[in-house]
Amino acid sequence: MLGTGPQRAELERSNRALSEFAHRAAHDLKAPVRHVRQSASRLISVGAQRLTDTQHTLAHRIVTAGVRMEEIISRLLDFAQ
């Protein structure tokens, strides 16, 4: 059972703080993931002729993993709100 008065106010304050933290953390995590994904995409498009098959495969894996990480971060943010 949810408390009343001071307990309820503290719970609401705590939930707001958690939501704000999740939003900031998601933003802080998305930026470097996006940067890595974009860098790997650029490597593929600009240096495609110079990459070995293994390097090309690894760059594609980085892009794919970056997209998945961005999706996971977005879902966590949605869940936290």
RARA-V239859 format. One record per residue. N is the residue number from 0. SS is DSSP state (A for helix, B for strand, O for the rest). PSI is psi in whole degrees, -180 to 180 (NA if undefined). D_LAST is the distance of its C-alpha to the last C-alpha in Angstrom with 2 decimals. Layout:
# RARA-V239859
N;SS;PSI;D_LAST
N;SS;PSI;D_LAST
This chain:
# RARA-V239859
0;O;136;21.49
1;O;134;19.21
2;O;173;21.35
3;O;165;22.48
4;O;-124;23.10
5;A;-36;22.53
6;A;-44;20.64
7;A;-43;18.06
8;A;-41;17.80
9;A;-41;17.43
10;A;-44;14.66
11;A;-42;12.68
12;A;-42;13.67
13;A;-42;12.72
14;A;-39;9.12
15;A;-43;9.01
16;A;-41;10.96
17;A;-42;8.91
18;A;-43;5.84
19;A;-42;8.91
20;A;-45;10.58
21;A;-40;8.27
22;A;-47;8.55
23;A;-43;12.23
24;A;-41;12.87
25;A;-44;11.75
26;A;-44;14.02
27;A;-31;16.68
28;A;-36;16.77
29;A;-38;16.87
30;A;-52;19.84
31;A;-34;22.32
32;A;-44;21.48
33;A;-42;22.09
34;A;-45;25.25
35;A;-45;26.63
36;A;-44;26.04
37;A;-38;27.68
38;A;-43;30.52
39;A;-39;31.25
40;A;-42;31.26
41;A;-40;33.67
42;A;-43;35.82
43;A;-47;36.13
44;A;-38;37.08
45;A;-40;39.36
46;A;19;40.91
47;O;-40;41.04
48;O;-22;44.84
49;O;-10;45.05
50;O;141;42.55
51;O;169;43.94
52;A;-40;42.56
53;A;-45;40.83
54;A;-41;39.27
55;A;-45;38.14
56;A;-45;36.56
57;A;-40;34.78
58;A;-41;33.44
59;A;-38;32.11
60;A;-39;30.42
61;A;-45;28.71
62;A;-47;27.47
63;A;-44;26.26
64;A;-38;24.51
65;A;-42;22.84
66;A;-44;21.53
67;A;-42;20.21
68;A;-42;18.55
69;A;-39;16.82
70;A;-42;15.58
71;A;-45;14.42
72;A;-43;12.57
73;A;-42;10.86
74;A;-40;10.02
75;A;-40;8.74
76;A;-44;6.43
77;A;-41;5.36
78;A;-39;5.46
79;A;-22;3.81
80;O;NA;0.00
